[in-house]
Amino acid sequence: MRFLFQLQEKIPIKEGIEGHRTILREIYRAGHISLQDLSYQTKIPIPILSKVVNFLIEKEVFDRIPEGILYTEKGMKFIEQELQFYGFGISECDECDSLPIWISPRWEDLLDYLNQIFEQRPKVNTQLDQAYADAETSLQRALLLYKNGALEGKSIGFLGDDDYTSMAVAELYRGFFPEEPHLIPKQIVVFDIDDRLLSNIQENSKWKSSEFITHHWDYRTPAPIEYKNYFNTIMVDPPYSFSALQLVLSRAIDLLVPFPGTEIYLSFAHRSPEEMWKMQELFTQMGLAIVEIYPRFNYYEGAQILGNITQLYRLITTKRTFSKSEETLIRVSSDKTWETPIYTGEITPTCRNYVCKSCKKTIFIGKNAQIHTIEELMEKGCPHCGSHDGFELEGKIYEDKN
């Protein structure tokens, strides 16, 4: 990191140290690249790139050949040690404009491995708005993080991970050099309120406890002090309410290193134009820039209320993100517990009536009932006859929250 700060001090660019990192990473992954192609990949003007490249040629980090710019042997060793760059470019799908990331045949072994682990996930807890993404979605997320340089040499935090995307990130080396286990991020930390998930993730992790950490945390409470201003990248798939969005973005900012250019990858339901405007207003007020939106990126198992599909936002922090301006006061205070409901069952409580197919009796399910969820009913069986033969939805009543 010191090298990036020195480079920014010598040749200031408006993209900051993360802009310099992007330049260095794109050349590393390409092997060699023309200045024009480098400008296309980084979205940085050629005159600015020329200054950076010429300076690093003088320092013998880069060299120039007719085919383009490349690292010297000395520069390659230095940058791998300094920024922990790893791997090479990934295949993209031209037919779908690279969205979502194409899972080429070289990732099939990893996908098979993930499917085996995903089958071990505990039953969803609908009271926590859990809905499991499939293994392909989690792998695509991991590949997107890698493609955007959000992993190498960085600490990444998952604010909830019932989708096990952390496992896909941890095993990503299998698609590059499968015989040489290598954790691409510097560190992975998984936060979740559900200890069942944390235990299962930890059981399936083969990495050192200091490299892959699971941490129980209800993010309605303040962030653990040891992880404030800690991460370079945050990934989150929160409950799909506006209050949850406001809360989780606030907590994500608390956890990020306070420099412009750190990233939040946010999965959220597709919304109406009016609701999307409200979301974008919130991003702006928090000083977050929308860099990319990937529609229909996430596929979930059995989440009919979402249409089984949601979008993914790539958000970048700016100087305003970490300021104390009046606008950013919309952020939830970092030292206070959030009392506003965030889960669907809290915001719109319902009582569902199911009929047991065996004894034909009605069973009430809801927050204030003896049985809280259909999953709990299926596991315990009918409270009247004990049958597990099936239950039919009879009706739904919205409870009076007052």
Contacts in CASP RR format, 6 or more apart in sequence:
PFRMAT RR
TARGET T0000
AUTHOR 0000-0000-0000
METHOD contacts of the structure
MODEL  1
MRFLFQLQEKIPIKEGIEGHRTILREIYRAGHISLQDLSYQTKIPIPILS
KVVNFLIEKEVFDRIPEGILYTEKGMKFIEQELQFYGFGISECDECDSLP
IWISPRWEDLLDYLNQIFEQRPKVNTQLDQAYADAETSLQRALLLYKNGA
LEGKSIGFLGDDDYTSMAVAELYRGFFPEEPHLIPKQIVVFDIDDRLLSN
IQENSKWKSSEFITHHWDYRTPAPIEYKNYFNTIMVDPPYSFSALQLVLS
RAIDLLVPFPGTEIYLSFAHRSPEEMWKMQELFTQMGLAIVEIYPRFNYY
EGAQILGNITQLYRLITTKRTFSKSEETLIRVSSDKTWETPIYTGEITPT
CRNYVCKSCKKTIFIGKNAQIHTIEELMEKGCPHCGSHDGFELEGKIYED
KN
1 17 0 8 1.000
3 82 0 8 1.000
3 83 0 8 1.000
4 17 0 8 1.000
4 20 0 8 1.000
4 21 0 8 1.000
4 83 0 8 1.000
5 17 0 8 1.000
7 17 0 8 1.000
7 20 0 8 1.000
7 52 0 8 1.000
7 55 0 8 1.000
8 16 0 8 1.000
8 17 0 8 1.000
8 20 0 8 1.000
10 55 0 8 1.000
11 20 0 8 1.000
11 51 0 8 1.000
11 52 0 8 1.000
11 55 0 8 1.000
13 19 0 8 1.000
13 20 0 8 1.000
13 44 0 8 1.000
13 48 0 8 1.000
13 52 0 8 1.000
15 22 0 8 1.000
15 44 0 8 1.000
15 261 0 8 1.000
16 260 0 8 1.000
16 261 0 8 1.000
17 259 0 8 1.000
18 259 0 8 1.000
18 260 0 8 1.000
18 261 0 8 1.000
18 262 0 8 1.000
19 42 0 8 1.000
19 44 0 8 1.000
19 261 0 8 1.000
20 52 0 8 1.000
21 83 0 8 1.000
21 149 0 8 1.000
22 42 0 8 1.000
22 44 0 8 1.000
22 149 0 8 1.000
23 38 0 8 1.000
23 42 0 8 1.000
23 44 0 8 1.000
23 49 0 8 1.000
23 52 0 8 1.000
24 79 0 8 1.000
24 83 0 8 1.000
24 85 0 8 1.000
25 83 0 8 1.000
25 85 0 8 1.000
25 149 0 8 1.000
25 152 0 8 1.000
26 33 0 8 1.000
26 38 0 8 1.000
26 41 0 8 1.000
26 42 0 8 1.000
27 33 0 8 1.000
27 38 0 8 1.000
27 62 0 8 1.000
27 69 0 8 1.000
27 70 0 8 1.000
27 71 0 8 1.000
28 71 0 8 1.000
28 76 0 8 1.000
28 79 0 8 1.000
28 85 0 8 1.000
29 85 0 8 1.000
29 87 0 8 1.000
29 88 0 8 1.000
29 89 0 8 1.000
30 37 0 8 1.000
30 38 0 8 1.000
30 41 0 8 1.000
30 89 0 8 1.000
31 70 0 8 1.000
31 71 0 8 1.000
32 65 0 8 1.000
32 67 0 8 1.000
32 68 0 8 1.000
32 69 0 8 1.000
32 70 0 8 1.000
33 41 0 8 1.000
33 68 0 8 1.000
33 69 0 8 1.000
33 70 0 8 1.000
34 67 0 8 1.000
34 68 0 8 1.000
34 69 0 8 1.000
35 46 0 8 1.000
35 49 0 8 1.000
35 50 0 8 1.000
35 53 0 8 1.000
35 68 0 8 1.000
35 69 0 8 1.000
36 46 0 8 1.000
38 44 0 8 1.000
38 49 0 8 1.000
38 69 0 8 1.000
39 45 0 8 1.000
39 46 0 8 1.000
39 49 0 8 1.000
42 49 0 8 1.000
53 62 0 8 1.000
53 64 0 8 1.000
53 69 0 8 1.000
56 62 0 8 1.000
57 63 0 8 1.000
57 64 0 8 1.000
60 72 0 8 1.000
60 74 0 8 1.000
60 75 0 8 1.000
61 71 0 8 1.000
61 72 0 8 1.000
61 74 0 8 1.000
61 75 0 8 1.000
61 78 0 8 1.000
61 79 0 8 1.000
62 69 0 8 1.000
62 70 0 8 1.000
62 71 0 8 1.000
62 72 0 8 1.000
62 75 0 8 1.000
63 69 0 8 1.000
63 70 0 8 1.000
63 71 0 8 1.000
63 72 0 8 1.000
64 70 0 8 1.000
71 79 0 8 1.000
79 85 0 8 1.000
80 86 0 8 1.000
83 152 0 8 1.000
83 153 0 8 1.000
84 152 0 8 1.000
84 153 0 8 1.000
84 186 0 8 1.000
85 152 0 8 1.000
86 152 0 8 1.000
86 173 0 8 1.000
86 176 0 8 1.000
86 182 0 8 1.000
86 184 0 8 1.000
87 176 0 8 1.000
87 177 0 8 1.000
88 176 0 8 1.000
89 147 0 8 1.000
90 101 0 8 1.000
90 104 0 8 1.000
90 143 0 8 1.000
90 146 0 8 1.000
90 147 0 8 1.000
91 102 0 8 1.000
91 104 0 8 1.000
91 106 0 8 1.000
92 98 0 8 1.000
92 101 0 8 1.000
92 102 0 8 1.000
93 99 0 8 1.000
93 100 0 8 1.000
93 101 0 8 1.000
93 102 0 8 1.000
96 102 0 8 1.000
99 294 0 8 1.000
99 295 0 8 1.000
99 297 0 8 1.000
100 140 0 8 1.000
100 144 0 8 1.000
100 294 0 8 1.000
100 296 0 8 1.000
100 297 0 8 1.000
101 140 0 8 1.000
101 143 0 8 1.000
101 144 0 8 1.000
101 147 0 8 1.000
103 111 0 8 1.000
103 136 0 8 1.000
103 139 0 8 1.000
103 140 0 8 1.000
103 143 0 8 1.000
106 175 0 8 1.000
107 139 0 8 1.000
107 143 0 8 1.000
107 175 0 8 1.000
109 174 0 8 1.000
109 175 0 8 1.000
109 178 0 8 1.000
110 139 0 8 1.000
110 168 0 8 1.000
110 171 0 8 1.000
110 172 0 8 1.000
110 174 0 8 1.000
110 175 0 8 1.000
111 135 0 8 1.000
111 136 0 8 1.000
111 139 0 8 1.000
113 171 0 8 1.000
113 174 0 8 1.000
114 135 0 8 1.000
114 138 0 8 1.000
114 139 0 8 1.000
114 164 0 8 1.000
114 167 0 8 1.000
114 168 0 8 1.000
114 171 0 8 1.000
115 135 0 8 1.000
117 164 0 8 1.000
117 167 0 8 1.000
117 204 0 8 1.000
118 132 0 8 1.000
118 134 0 8 1.000
118 135 0 8 1.000
118 138 0 8 1.000
118 164 0 8 1.000
120 200 0 8 1.000
120 204 0 8 1.000
121 132 0 8 1.000
121 162 0 8 1.000
121 164 0 8 1.000
121 197 0 8 1.000
121 200 0 8 1.000
122 194 0 8 1.000
122 196 0 8 1.000
122 197 0 8 1.000
122 200 0 8 1.000
123 375 0 8 1.000
123 379 0 8 1.000
124 130 0 8 1.000
124 131 0 8 1.000
124 132 0 8 1.000
124 162 0 8 1.000
124 375 0 8 1.000
125 194 0 8 1.000
125 373 0 8 1.000
125 375 0 8 1.000
126 373 0 8 1.000
126 374 0 8 1.000
126 375 0 8 1.000
127 343 0 8 1.000
127 345 0 8 1.000
127 367 0 8 1.000
127 372 0 8 1.000
127 373 0 8 1.000
128 193 0 8 1.000
128 194 0 8 1.000
128 239 0 8 1.000
128 343 0 8 1.000
129 239 0 8 1.000
129 240 0 8 1.000
129 343 0 8 1.000
129 344 0 8 1.000
129 345 0 8 1.000
130 162 0 8 1.000
130 194 0 8 1.000
131 162 0 8 1.000
131 300 0 8 1.000
131 301 0 8 1.000
131 302 0 8 1.000
131 303 0 8 1.000
131 306 0 8 1.000
132 162 0 8 1.000
132 163 0 8 1.000
132 300 0 8 1.000
132 301 0 8 1.000
133 163 0 8 1.000
133 165 0 8 1.000
133 237 0 8 1.000
133 298 0 8 1.000
133 299 0 8 1.000
133 300 0 8 1.000
133 301 0 8 1.000
134 299 0 8 1.000
134 300 0 8 1.000
134 301 0 8 1.000
135 164 0 8 1.000
135 168 0 8 1.000
136 299 0 8 1.000
137 163 0 8 1.000
137 297 0 8 1.000
137 298 0 8 1.000
137 299 0 8 1.000
137 300 0 8 1.000
138 163 0 8 1.000
138 164 0 8 1.000
138 165 0 8 1.000
138 167 0 8 1.000
138 168 0 8 1.000
139 168 0 8 1.000
140 297 0 8 1.000
141 163 0 8 1.000
141 165 0 8 1.000
141 168 0 8 1.000
141 235 0 8 1.000
141 265 0 8 1.000
141 297 0 8 1.000
141 298 0 8 1.000
141 312 0 8 1.000
142 165 0 8 1.000
142 168 0 8 1.000
142 169 0 8 1.000
142 172 0 8 1.000
143 172 0 8 1.000
144 265 0 8 1.000
144 294 0 8 1.000
144 312 0 8 1.000
145 151 0 8 1.000
145 156 0 8 1.000
145 169 0 8 1.000
145 233 0 8 1.000
145 235 0 8 1.000
145 265 0 8 1.000
146 152 0 8 1.000
146 172 0 8 1.000
146 184 0 8 1.000
148 263 0 8 1.000
148 314 0 8 1.000
150 156 0 8 1.000
150 232 0 8 1.000
150 233 0 8 1.000
150 263 0 8 1.000
150 265 0 8 1.000
151 169 0 8 1.000
151 172 0 8 1.000
151 184 0 8 1.000
151 185 0 8 1.000
151 233 0 8 1.000
152 184 0 8 1.000
152 185 0 8 1.000
153 184 0 8 1.000
153 185 0 8 1.000
153 186 0 8 1.000
154 185 0 8 1.000
154 186 0 8 1.000
154 231 0 8 1.000
154 232 0 8 1.000
154 233 0 8 1.000
155 185 0 8 1.000
155 186 0 8 1.000
155 187 0 8 1.000
155 188 0 8 1.000
155 189 0 8 1.000
155 230 0 8 1.000
155 231 0 8 1.000
155 232 0 8 1.000
155 233 0 8 1.000
156 169 0 8 1.000
156 185 0 8 1.000
156 187 0 8 1.000
156 188 0 8 1.000
156 189 0 8 1.000
156 231 0 8 1.000
156 232 0 8 1.000
156 233 0 8 1.000
156 234 0 8 1.000
156 235 0 8 1.000
157 188 0 8 1.000
157 189 0 8 1.000
157 190 0 8 1.000
157 191 0 8 1.000
157 231 0 8 1.000
157 233 0 8 1.000
157 234 0 8 1.000
157 235 0 8 1.000
157 255 0 8 1.000
158 165 0 8 1.000
158 166 0 8 1.000
158 188 0 8 1.000
158 189 0 8 1.000
158 190 0 8 1.000
158 191 0 8 1.000
158 192 0 8 1.000
158 234 0 8 1.000
158 235 0 8 1.000
158 236 0 8 1.000
159 191 0 8 1.000
159 219 0 8 1.000
159 234 0 8 1.000
159 235 0 8 1.000
159 236 0 8 1.000
159 238 0 8 1.000
159 248 0 8 1.000
159 251 0 8 1.000
159 252 0 8 1.000
159 255 0 8 1.000
160 190 0 8 1.000
160 191 0 8 1.000
160 192 0 8 1.000
160 193 0 8 1.000
160 236 0 8 1.000
160 237 0 8 1.000
161 190 0 8 1.000
161 191 0 8 1.000
161 192 0 8 1.000
161 197 0 8 1.000
161 201 0 8 1.000
161 235 0 8 1.000
162 192 0 8 1.000
162 194 0 8 1.000
162 197 0 8 1.000
162 237 0 8 1.000
163 237 0 8 1.000
163 298 0 8 1.000
164 201 0 8 1.000
165 235 0 8 1.000
166 188 0 8 1.000
166 190 0 8 1.000
166 201 0 8 1.000
166 212 0 8 1.000
167 201 0 8 1.000
167 204 0 8 1.000
167 205 0 8 1.000
169 184 0 8 1.000
169 185 0 8 1.000
169 188 0 8 1.000
170 183 0 8 1.000
170 188 0 8 1.000
170 205 0 8 1.000
170 207 0 8 1.000
170 212 0 8 1.000
172 184 0 8 1.000
173 180 0 8 1.000
173 181 0 8 1.000
173 182 0 8 1.000
173 183 0 8 1.000
173 184 0 8 1.000
176 182 0 8 1.000
181 206 0 8 1.000
183 207 0 8 1.000
183 211 0 8 1.000
183 212 0 8 1.000
185 233 0 8 1.000
187 210 0 8 1.000
187 211 0 8 1.000
187 212 0 8 1.000
187 213 0 8 1.000
188 207 0 8 1.000
188 211 0 8 1.000
188 212 0 8 1.000
188 213 0 8 1.000
189 213 0 8 1.000
189 214 0 8 1.000
189 215 0 8 1.000
189 227 0 8 1.000
189 231 0 8 1.000
190 198 0 8 1.000
190 201 0 8 1.000
190 212 0 8 1.000
190 213 0 8 1.000
190 214 0 8 1.000
190 215 0 8 1.000
191 215 0 8 1.000
191 216 0 8 1.000
191 217 0 8 1.000
191 219 0 8 1.000
192 198 0 8 1.000
192 214 0 8 1.000
192 216 0 8 1.000
192 217 0 8 1.000
193 216 0 8 1.000
193 217 0 8 1.000
193 218 0 8 1.000
193 219 0 8 1.000
195 216 0 8 1.000
198 214 0 8 1.000
198 215 0 8 1.000
198 216 0 8 1.000
199 214 0 8 1.000
201 214 0 8 1.000
202 212 0 8 1.000
202 214 0 8 1.000
205 212 0 8 1.000
215 224 0 8 1.000
215 227 0 8 1.000
217 223 0 8 1.000
217 224 0 8 1.000
219 247 0 8 1.000
219 248 0 8 1.000
219 251 0 8 1.000
220 247 0 8 1.000
220 337 0 8 1.000
220 338 0 8 1.000
220 339 0 8 1.000
220 342 0 8 1.000
221 337 0 8 1.000
221 338 0 8 1.000
222 254 0 8 1.000
222 334 0 8 1.000
222 335 0 8 1.000
222 336 0 8 1.000
222 337 0 8 1.000
223 251 0 8 1.000
223 254 0 8 1.000
223 255 0 8 1.000
223 334 0 8 1.000
227 255 0 8 1.000
228 254 0 8 1.000
228 255 0 8 1.000
228 334 0 8 1.000
229 254 0 8 1.000
229 255 0 8 1.000
229 256 0 8 1.000
229 257 0 8 1.000
229 258 0 8 1.000
230 255 0 8 1.000
230 256 0 8 1.000
230 257 0 8 1.000
231 255 0 8 1.000
231 256 0 8 1.000
231 257 0 8 1.000
231 262 0 8 1.000
232 256 0 8 1.000
232 257 0 8 1.000
232 262 0 8 1.000
232 263 0 8 1.000
233 262 0 8 1.000
233 263 0 8 1.000
233 264 0 8 1.000
233 265 0 8 1.000
234 252 0 8 1.000
234 255 0 8 1.000
234 256 0 8 1.000
234 262 0 8 1.000
234 263 0 8 1.000
234 264 0 8 1.000
234 265 0 8 1.000
235 264 0 8 1.000
235 265 0 8 1.000
236 248 0 8 1.000
236 252 0 8 1.000
236 264 0 8 1.000
236 265 0 8 1.000
236 266 0 8 1.000
236 267 0 8 1.000
237 266 0 8 1.000
237 267 0 8 1.000
237 268 0 8 1.000
237 298 0 8 1.000
237 310 0 8 1.000
238 244 0 8 1.000
238 245 0 8 1.000
238 247 0 8 1.000
238 248 0 8 1.000
238 266 0 8 1.000
238 268 0 8 1.000
238 342 0 8 1.000
239 342 0 8 1.000
239 343 0 8 1.000
239 344 0 8 1.000
240 268 0 8 1.000
240 269 0 8 1.000
240 306 0 8 1.000
240 310 0 8 1.000
240 344 0 8 1.000
241 341 0 8 1.000
241 342 0 8 1.000
241 343 0 8 1.000
241 344 0 8 1.000
241 347 0 8 1.000
242 275 0 8 1.000
242 278 0 8 1.000
242 279 0 8 1.000
242 282 0 8 1.000
243 338 0 8 1.000
243 340 0 8 1.000
243 341 0 8 1.000
243 342 0 8 1.000
243 347 0 8 1.000
244 342 0 8 1.000
244 343 0 8 1.000
245 268 0 8 1.000
245 279 0 8 1.000
245 282 0 8 1.000
246 282 0 8 1.000
246 330 0 8 1.000
246 332 0 8 1.000
247 332 0 8 1.000
247 338 0 8 1.000
247 340 0 8 1.000
247 342 0 8 1.000
248 266 0 8 1.000
249 264 0 8 1.000
249 266 0 8 1.000
249 282 0 8 1.000
249 283 0 8 1.000
249 286 0 8 1.000
249 288 0 8 1.000
249 315 0 8 1.000
249 331 0 8 1.000
250 286 0 8 1.000
250 331 0 8 1.000
250 332 0 8 1.000
250 334 0 8 1.000
251 332 0 8 1.000
252 264 0 8 1.000
253 264 0 8 1.000
253 286 0 8 1.000
253 317 0 8 1.000
253 321 0 8 1.000
253 322 0 8 1.000
253 331 0 8 1.000
254 334 0 8 1.000
256 262 0 8 1.000
256 264 0 8 1.000
256 317 0 8 1.000
258 322 0 8 1.000
259 317 0 8 1.000
260 316 0 8 1.000
260 317 0 8 1.000
260 318 0 8 1.000
260 319 0 8 1.000
260 321 0 8 1.000
261 316 0 8 1.000
261 317 0 8 1.000
261 318 0 8 1.000
262 316 0 8 1.000
262 317 0 8 1.000
263 314 0 8 1.000
263 315 0 8 1.000
263 316 0 8 1.000
263 317 0 8 1.000
264 288 0 8 1.000
264 313 0 8 1.000
264 314 0 8 1.000
264 315 0 8 1.000
264 316 0 8 1.000
264 317 0 8 1.000
265 312 0 8 1.000
265 313 0 8 1.000
265 314 0 8 1.000
265 315 0 8 1.000
266 312 0 8 1.000
266 313 0 8 1.000
266 315 0 8 1.000
267 297 0 8 1.000
267 298 0 8 1.000
267 310 0 8 1.000
267 311 0 8 1.000
267 312 0 8 1.000
267 313 0 8 1.000
268 279 0 8 1.000
268 310 0 8 1.000
268 311 0 8 1.000
268 313 0 8 1.000
269 306 0 8 1.000
269 310 0 8 1.000
269 311 0 8 1.000
270 295 0 8 1.000
270 296 0 8 1.000
270 309 0 8 1.000
270 310 0 8 1.000
270 311 0 8 1.000
271 279 0 8 1.000
280 290 0 8 1.000
282 330 0 8 1.000
283 289 0 8 1.000
283 290 0 8 1.000
283 315 0 8 1.000
285 327 0 8 1.000
285 328 0 8 1.000
285 330 0 8 1.000
286 321 0 8 1.000
286 328 0 8 1.000
286 330 0 8 1.000
286 331 0 8 1.000
287 317 0 8 1.000
287 318 0 8 1.000
287 320 0 8 1.000
287 321 0 8 1.000
287 327 0 8 1.000
287 328 0 8 1.000
288 315 0 8 1.000
288 316 0 8 1.000
288 317 0 8 1.000
288 318 0 8 1.000
288 321 0 8 1.000
289 315 0 8 1.000
289 316 0 8 1.000
289 317 0 8 1.000
289 318 0 8 1.000
290 313 0 8 1.000
290 314 0 8 1.000
290 315 0 8 1.000
291 314 0 8 1.000
291 315 0 8 1.000
291 316 0 8 1.000
292 313 0 8 1.000
292 314 0 8 1.000
293 311 0 8 1.000
293 312 0 8 1.000
293 313 0 8 1.000
293 314 0 8 1.000
294 311 0 8 1.000
294 312 0 8 1.000
294 313 0 8 1.000
294 314 0 8 1.000
295 311 0 8 1.000
296 309 0 8 1.000
296 311 0 8 1.000
297 310 0 8 1.000
297 311 0 8 1.000
297 312 0 8 1.000
298 309 0 8 1.000
298 310 0 8 1.000
298 311 0 8 1.000
298 312 0 8 1.000
299 308 0 8 1.000
299 309 0 8 1.000
300 306 0 8 1.000
300 308 0 8 1.000
300 309 0 8 1.000
300 310 0 8 1.000
301 308 0 8 1.000
302 308 0 8 1.000
320 327 0 8 1.000
320 328 0 8 1.000
321 328 0 8 1.000
332 338 0 8 1.000
341 347 0 8 1.000
345 367 0 8 1.000
346 367 0 8 1.000
348 398 0 8 1.000
349 366 0 8 1.000
349 367 0 8 1.000
349 368 0 8 1.000
349 398 0 8 1.000
349 399 0 8 1.000
349 401 0 8 1.000
350 366 0 8 1.000
350 396 0 8 1.000
350 397 0 8 1.000
350 398 0 8 1.000
350 399 0 8 1.000
351 364 0 8 1.000
351 365 0 8 1.000
351 366 0 8 1.000
351 368 0 8 1.000
351 369 0 8 1.000
351 396 0 8 1.000
351 397 0 8 1.000
351 399 0 8 1.000
352 364 0 8 1.000
352 365 0 8 1.000
352 366 0 8 1.000
352 374 0 8 1.000
352 393 0 8 1.000
352 395 0 8 1.000
352 396 0 8 1.000
352 397 0 8 1.000
353 362 0 8 1.000
353 363 0 8 1.000
353 364 0 8 1.000
353 365 0 8 1.000
353 393 0 8 1.000
353 394 0 8 1.000
353 395 0 8 1.000
353 396 0 8 1.000
353 397 0 8 1.000
354 362 0 8 1.000
354 363 0 8 1.000
354 365 0 8 1.000
354 374 0 8 1.000
354 377 0 8 1.000
354 391 0 8 1.000
354 392 0 8 1.000
354 393 0 8 1.000
354 394 0 8 1.000
355 361 0 8 1.000
355 362 0 8 1.000
355 363 0 8 1.000
355 391 0 8 1.000
355 392 0 8 1.000
355 394 0 8 1.000
356 363 0 8 1.000
356 382 0 8 1.000
356 384 0 8 1.000
356 385 0 8 1.000
356 387 0 8 1.000
356 389 0 8 1.000
356 390 0 8 1.000
356 391 0 8 1.000
357 387 0 8 1.000
357 389 0 8 1.000
357 390 0 8 1.000
357 391 0 8 1.000
357 392 0 8 1.000
358 382 0 8 1.000
358 385 0 8 1.000
358 386 0 8 1.000
358 387 0 8 1.000
358 389 0 8 1.000
358 390 0 8 1.000
359 382 0 8 1.000
359 384 0 8 1.000
359 385 0 8 1.000
359 387 0 8 1.000
361 382 0 8 1.000
361 384 0 8 1.000
361 385 0 8 1.000
362 394 0 8 1.000
363 371 0 8 1.000
363 377 0 8 1.000
363 382 0 8 1.000
363 383 0 8 1.000
363 384 0 8 1.000
363 391 0 8 1.000
364 370 0 8 1.000
364 371 0 8 1.000
365 371 0 8 1.000
365 372 0 8 1.000
365 373 0 8 1.000
365 374 0 8 1.000
365 376 0 8 1.000
365 377 0 8 1.000
366 372 0 8 1.000
366 373 0 8 1.000
366 399 0 8 1.000
367 399 0 8 1.000
368 399 0 8 1.000
370 383 0 8 1.000
371 377 0 8 1.000
371 380 0 8 1.000
371 383 0 8 1.000
374 391 0 8 1.000
377 391 0 8 1.000
378 388 0 8 1.000
378 390 0 8 1.000
378 391 0 8 1.000
381 387 0 8 1.000
381 388 0 8 1.000
382 388 0 8 1.000
382 391 0 8 1.000
END
